[in-house]
Amino acid sequence: MVGLVPVVSHLHTPMYFFLSNLSVSDVLITSDIVPNMLRILWTERGNISVSSCILQFYIFGSLTALECLLLTVMSYDRYLAICNPLRYSSIMTSGLCRNLIIFSWIAGFTPTFPVATCLSKLRFCHRNTIDHFFCDLAPFLNLACSDVSTVKLLAFSFSFLVTFFPFLFIIVSYVSIIHTILRIKSEKGRQKAFSTCSSHLAVVSLYYGTLFILYGVPSKQQSLDTNKILSLLYTIVTPFLNPVIYSFKNQEIGRAVAKILK
């Protein structure tokens, strides 16, 4: 997906430009988690320094926020395409697309930095084993013997900011999209309009569904094994399925692949 969009001319549209950035984010978040996880599975042991653990958490947290923002930008793109098609080209210009992507990357990597800075100032006692396959925040804080209330407050505030408000924006966008689709008189027109946003809706449902189950349900109601399984789904399975969902029955992607192969 990352390779097709720049080299195939008919994929030079805002939707595929945003999709290529989402694919880059998926690759990065998997690359942050999987190599060390595979080493642990292969050797049945794994050591990581405190600074490396904090860095892994920072990259993971930042990319999580980035994906939320990218999905929000893509929902705005679908809103304009369906609810305001006549002005779509004049509003969603290449300059606006570029600015939205730059904003998403900066806003994604900025909020997690203060949390990572506070983590670096914590004191750790004798416990040094994280019962997880990557440095997620909760198991990492369990090792600290100093006050972690500030870190928890910062993490909750920033995660609420970069997940709840984008999700609310997506909900409002799709309410308008569904309302517009239902007003289309022909059934074929409704199907065509819905097909342009069905892939994005599936990705949003999968991403936020896993995110809310993992972090929205109180940890006392989840077993540690359940938490690990959900984390595995969230960090590996979902990034893998995103490009599959977007390319499934997508004729433009099929033509692009055929063009490259020829």
N, C-alpha and C positions, 0 to 999 in steps of 0.2 A: 504493500500500500504506500509506503514511504517512497519507494523507487518509482512507482507508476505515475504518481501525480505530477512530479516536475517534468517528466519527459514526454508525456502524452498530452497533446494540445487540447483535446476536447474535455480533459479533466481539469483544465485551468478555470475552475469555478470556485466561488466562496465555500460551498459545501465540502468539496474535496480538499481544499486548502486547509479547512478546519479539521477534517478527518485525518489528513496526514500528520498534523500536529498532535492529535489525539493518539495516533499510532506511535509517534515518537515517545510520547509520555508513557504509553503502555510498555514499550521496549525498555525504557529507563527504569520503571518501577520494578519490572521483573528482573532486570540485571542487578538491581540493588539488593534483591532478596535471594534469588535462586542460587548463585554460585556458592555462597557460604552455606546455604541449606544443603546443597548436594555434597559439599565437603563433610558436613556433619553426618549425613546419611552414609557416606562411603567409609569414613574412618570411625564412625560411632563415637566421635568426640569432636569438640570444636572450641578453640580459644579465640577470644576477640578482646582487644584492649578497650578500656572505657572510652577513649577518644574515638576509636573506630565505631563503637556501638552508638555513640552520640551522632556521629556523622551518618551512619546508616539510618537512624531515626529521622534525622533532619531531611535527608533526601526522600525517604518514604513519606513523611508528613507533607513535604512541599509538593511532591508529585500528586499526592491525594487531593490537596487543595487545587492544584492545577487542573486535574481532570474534572473536578466540580465546575470550575470556571469555564473550561472548554465546552463542557456539555451545555452550560448556560448560554454561551455565545452561539452554539449550534442551534439551540432552541429559538434564539432571537432570529437567526437566519431563516429557519423554517417558518417562523411567524410572519416575517416580511414576505416570503415567497408565496404563502397561501393567503394571508389576510390582506396584503397590499401588493399584489403582483405587478401592477402597472408602474409602481414607483420603486420596485425592487432594485433594478439596475442602477438607478440614480442614487439610492440610499446606500446599498451594500457595494460601495466602490472598493477598488484595490487598496486605497489608502485607509479606509475604515477597517477593512479586513486585517491589514498589517497592524494597525493601532490596537485592535481588539486582541490580537495574538500577543503583542508585546506587553500589553496590560495584564493579560492572563498569566504570562510567565513571571512577570515581576511581582504581581499580587500573590501568586502561588508560592513563591520562594521567600517572600518577606516575612509573613506572620510566624512561621515556624522558627525563625532565627532567634527571637528572644527566649523561646522555650528551650531551645538547644543551649543557649548561653546559660540559662539558669540550671540546666542539667549538669553542665560542666563545673558548677560551683558546689554541687552536693558532695557530702561526705559519705563514703561507703564503708561498712563495717566488715565483719568476717564473712558474711555470705557473698558468694561470687558466682552463683549459678543461676542463669535465666532459664526458666522452664518454658521455653518457647523456641521456635526455629528462626526468629529474628528479633531485633531489638525494638519491640513495640514499647509504648510509653508505660503502660500499667505494670508489666513484669519487671521493667527496668527500675521503676520507682520503688518496687518492693524490696530492692536491695539497699536502698538508702537508709541511713540511720539519722539523718538530719531532717529538718522540717521540709515537707514537700508541698505544703498548702499553696505557696506562691506559684509553683510549677503547675499544679493542677488547675488553679484559677486561670492562669495564662492560657494553658492548653484548651480549657473549656471555652474561654472567651473567643479565642482565635478560630477554633474548630466550628463554633456556633456561627461565627461571622462568615466563614468561607464555605459552609455547607448548607445552613438553614436558609439564608437569604437567596443564594443561587437556586436552591430547590424551590423556594416560594416563587421566584421569577419564572422557573420552568413550568410550574403548575398554572400560573396565570397565563403564560403563553399558550399552553395547550388547551386551556378553557376557551380562549379566543379562537384557536385553530379548529377545535371540534365544533364550536358554534358556527364558524364560517363554512366548514365542510357540510354540516347538516342543512345549510341554506342553499347548497348547490342542488339544482333541480334534477339533473340526470344522474342515474346510478353510476354510469361509467365515469362521469366527472368526479363524483365523490370517491370512487375507488382510486382514481388516478391521483387525486389530491392527498388521500390518506397514505398511499404508497410512498409518497415523497418524504413522509415523516415517520413511517412505521418503524424503520430501522433505528432511528434515533430514540424513539419512544421505548423500544425494546432494550437498548443499551442503558438508558436512564433508569428503567425499572430494575434491571439486573444490578447496576452499580449502586444505586441508592438503597435498593432492597437489602443487599448484603451489608452495606455500610450501616444502616439503621439497626439491623439485627445484631451486628457485632458490637456497635458502640452505643446504641440506644437502649438496649435491654440491660438492666442492672447486672453487674458482673456476678453477684451472689446467686442469681437465677440461672447462670450458665456454668457448666462444668468446664474444667480447663481443657479437656479434650475437644469439647464442642467449640470452644473459642479458637483452638488451633485449626480445626477443620474449616471454620468460617474464614479465618485468616488466610488459609491456603486457597480457598475459593476466591477470596478478594484480591490476593496478590498475584495469583498465577492464572486461574481459570478465566476470570473476567477479562483481563487484558488479552488473553488468547482469543476469547469469543468475540470481542469487539470488532476486529476487522472481518471475521467470518460472517457476523451478522450483517455488516454493511455491504459485503460483497455477494451475499447470498441472493441469487436471482437478480443481480444488478447487471443489466445489459451493457451499461457503459463500462463497468469494470471488465466484463467479459470481452468486449471489443478492444479494450486497452491491452489486455493480456495477449489476445490474438495478434494484435499489431506488433507487440514486442517480440513474440515468438517468430513472426514472419521476418 
